Amino acid sequence: MGTLSRALATKIVGIVSRVVAALQAQRSIDARRIHRQYRHLIEAQGDAPGSTRVGLVCTAEDDSGNADGTVVTEPSSNRTTLERA
């Protein structure tokens, strides 16, 4: 299999760059549209009495599991690994 010529590689990079820029622009447009659509809910949430904005806090206990809910642990030291073999 041959390698790409520099000119072809430059064209591909240019095309990919334009596609990424178009996707970013569309995402920005969608975000503004959604913000306009739900502005009344966002403003009402801030005006509610006793409401506070709660940030997400991640502790070591929260971070110890994976998506299946099982605990992630380091492999035991008595296992033979390829590096030790």
ChimeraX attribute file (.defattr): number of C-alpha atoms within 10 A of each C-alpha:
attribute: neighborCount
match mode: 1-to-1
recipient: residues
	/A:1	3
	/A:2	4
	/A:3	6
	/A:4	9
	/A:5	8
	/A:6	9
	/A:7	9
	/A:8	10
	/A:9	12
	/A:10	12
	/A:11	11
	/A:12	12
	/A:13	12
	/A:14	12
	/A:15	12
	/A:16	12
	/A:17	12
	/A:18	12
	/A:19	12
	/A:20	12
	/A:21	12
	/A:22	12
	/A:23	12
	/A:24	12
	/A:25	12
	/A:26	12
	/A:27	12
	/A:28	12
	/A:29	12
	/A:30	12
	/A:31	12
	/A:32	11
	/A:33	12
	/A:34	11
	/A:35	13
	/A:36	11
	/A:37	11
	/A:38	10
	/A:39	12
	/A:40	10
	/A:41	11
	/A:42	12
	/A:43	10
	/A:44	9
	/A:45	13
	/A:46	12
	/A:47	11
	/A:48	9
	/A:49	7
	/A:50	7
	/A:51	9
	/A:52	10
	/A:53	8
	/A:54	6
	/A:55	6
	/A:56	6
	/A:57	6
	/A:58	8
	/A:59	8
	/A:60	7
	/A:61	7
	/A:62	9
	/A:63	10
	/A:64	12
	/A:65	13
	/A:66	10
	/A:67	6
	/A:68	6
	/A:69	8
	/A:70	9
	/A:71	10
	/A:72	10
	/A:73	8
	/A:74	5
	/A:75	8
	/A:76	7
	/A:77	7
	/A:78	6
	/A:79	8
	/A:80	9
	/A:81	9
	/A:82	6
	/A:83	5
	/A:84	6
	/A:85	5
